[in-house]
C-alpha cells in the first residue's frame, strides 16, 4: 500500500515531525488542563455521561495546541537533522 504516493507522502510528512510530536504532546495536554482548570472548571474523574461528553474536547483541544507547537518546533527539528547529516 505504501508504494502509492498518495499514502506515502502524508506518512513521510508525519515522520518528519515525529520526535517533535512525541516530545511535546503531553505539554500540549497540560496547557489545555491548566487553562481549563484556570477557568474554574473541573476535570471529570469518573466515566460518567459528562465524562464521555467531554471526550471530543480532550482529543481536539490538545491536538490544536500540539499543531501550534509542532509548527513552531518542527523547523528546529529539521535544521538539527540537516546539521547532523552534514557532520557525518
C-alpha positions, 0 to 999 in steps of 0.5 A, spaced: 500 500 500 505 504 501 508 504 494 502 509 492 504 516 493 498 518 495 499 514 502 506 515 502 507 522 502 502 524 508 506 518 512 513 521 510 510 528 512 508 525 519 515 522 520 518 528 519 515 531 525 515 525 529 520 526 535 517 533 535 510 530 536 512 525 541 516 530 545 511 535 546 504 532 546 503 531 553 505 539 554 500 540 549 495 536 554 497 540 560 496 547 557 489 545 555 488 542 563 491 548 566 487 553 562 481 549 563 482 548 570 484 556 570 477 557 568 474 554 574 472 548 571 473 541 573 476 535 570 471 529 570 474 523 574 469 518 573 466 515 566 460 518 567 455 521 561 459 528 562 465 524 562 464 521 555 461 528 553 467 531 554 471 526 550 471 530 543 474 536 547 480 532 550 482 529 543 481 536 539 483 541 544 490 538 545 491 536 538 490 544 536 495 546 541 500 540 539 499 543 531 501 550 534 507 547 537 509 542 532 509 548 527 513 552 531 518 546 533 518 542 527 523 547 523 528 546 529 527 539 528 529 539 521 535 544 521 538 539 527 537 533 522 540 537 516 546 539 521 547 532 523 547 529 516 552 534 514 557 532 520 557 525 518 
